[in-house]
Amino acid sequence: MPILHLELQPGRTPEQKRAFASEATRVMVETLGCPPESVDILINEVSRENWAKAGTLYADK
């Protein structure tokens, strides 16, 4: 069972997440040869106050 973990900052619409999940599932099925029913996708939204890059919180930029 392939599991894809995706972490995003908040702001994507349900339609965007739905489209991503559909397309990512299609690619995993084609690439890995697994049935779509075996693909799990976990979308975690991480707020800017909990996300840092190069030592600086995005909230401080």
C-alpha positions in Angstrom: 0.0 0.0 0.0 1.8 3.2 -1.1 1.3 6.2 1.2 2.1 9.7 0.1 2.6 12.3 2.8 2.2 15.9 1.6 2.8 18.9 3.8 1.5 22.3 2.7 1.0 25.7 4.1 -2.7 26.5 4.4 -4.5 28.2 1.6 -5.3 25.5 -1.0 -9.0 25.0 -1.8 -10.7 21.6 -1.5 -10.9 21.6 -5.3 -7.1 22.0 -5.6 -6.5 19.2 -3.0 -9.0 17.0 -4.8 -7.3 17.5 -8.1 -3.9 16.8 -6.6 -5.1 13.6 -5.0 -6.6 12.4 -8.2 -3.5 13.2 -10.3 -1.1 11.8 -7.7 -3.1 8.6 -7.5 -3.1 8.3 -11.3 0.7 8.7 -11.4 1.3 6.2 -8.6 -0.9 3.6 -10.3 1.0 4.1 -13.6 4.4 4.2 -12.0 4.1 1.6 -9.3 1.6 -0.7 -10.9 -0.7 -0.7 -7.9 -4.5 -0.5 -7.8 -6.0 2.9 -7.1 -7.7 1.5 -4.0 -4.3 0.8 -2.4 -3.1 4.4 -2.7 -3.4 6.6 0.5 -2.6 10.3 0.4 -2.2 12.3 3.6 -2.4 16.1 3.3 -1.1 18.0 6.3 -1.5 21.7 6.6 1.3 23.3 8.6 0.8 27.0 9.6 3.4 29.5 8.8 4.2 29.9 12.5 5.3 26.3 12.5 7.3 26.3 9.3 10.9 27.5 9.0 13.4 27.7 6.1 17.1 28.6 6.5 16.6 29.2 10.2 13.8 31.7 9.8 10.1 31.1 10.5 7.9 32.0 7.5 5.8 34.0 9.9 8.8 36.3 10.5 9.5 37.0 6.8 
